[in-house]
Amino acid sequence: MATKRTLLKEIITNRILFIMLLPTIAFFLINSYVPMVGVYYAFTKFDFKRSLFNSEFVGLQNFEFLWKSGILTKLTLNTLGYNLAFIIIGNVLAIVTAILLSELRIKWFKKLTQSIMFLPYFISFVILSVIVYNVFSYENGFLNTLLKSLSIEPVDVYNTPWAWVILIVLFYIWKNLGYSMIIYLAAITGISDEYYEAAKIDGANIFQRTWYITVPMLKPTFVVLLLFALGSIMKGQFDLFYQLIGNNGVLYNATDILDTYVYRSLKVTFDIGMASSAGLYQSLFGFVLVVTVNYIIRKVNEDYALF
């Protein structure tokens, strides 16, 4: 009873703040919690001739098919592999870039560099796909036109799966590096100058100051960003993969992720049961991964954990 009274008192005291929260609560209820009813379809063989909840219940058959066919393994490895590359390479490059920019003393050049690096973040994946196609198109692409002018055999990039493993990571880093760099640069700006001044007095050079002061101070920011990234590690980057690869079946083995598979299951094969089971697996795997990593971080250093 005491807890209820305390909560009621809190709501009455801060009623304006709680009213301001209502649109956010409504948003998550409508877009995140109500759609969870659709989890039921993961255990059915959906039939469009029947009502929504009158399809044949098949239990775990959809999951069994995904597992035995090898589709689930391939999708999991692809999704995890790409996202780990995005997280590791992206954060390392963002930290290095932020440190280099923080050492620049020419203000106008520093601001110009930040703006140029941040600009790709605002380019949509649709426009990026057009740029990529015009560069790598076999017939009229810039790359093959250049190779032909040099009397070199053209390269059919859209029929070379391994090349897209590199290209997808490259384009993702190119598009998101500026955004990540800004976050780390803000964290570096918040580091007190007293640390660096004391290090200079002790005779530390710029590399030693970076390694023993800047990098350790960025650890909390890195851990928080890592946990946020792990929260969506199984979601992939649907826009990036779908816009660059589209329906090119030749590249599916190397580029297909859970998001694109679910989308194709709904759009092409209209298999709602299979798409729902893949989506449920995706959510549960990501949830377990986040909880596990957060638990490990909390054991190592409780201050860095999210919960």
Buried (B, 14 or more C-beta within 10 A) or exposed (E): EEEEEEEEEEEEEEEEEEEEEEEEEEEEEEEEEEEEEBBBBBBBBBEEEEEEEEBEEBEEBBBEBBEEEEBBEBBBEBBBBBBEBBBEBBBEBBBEBBBEBBEEEEEEEBEEBBEEBBEBBEEEBEEBBEEBBEBBBEEEBEBBBEBEEEEEEBBEBBEBBEBBBEBBBEBBBBBBBBBBBBBBBEBBEEBEEEBBEEBEEEEBEEEEBBEEBBEEBBEEBBBBBBBEBBBEBBBBBBBBBBBBBEEEEBBBEBBBBBBBBBBBBBEEEEBBBBBBBBBBBBBEBBEEBBEEBBEEBBEEEEEBBEE
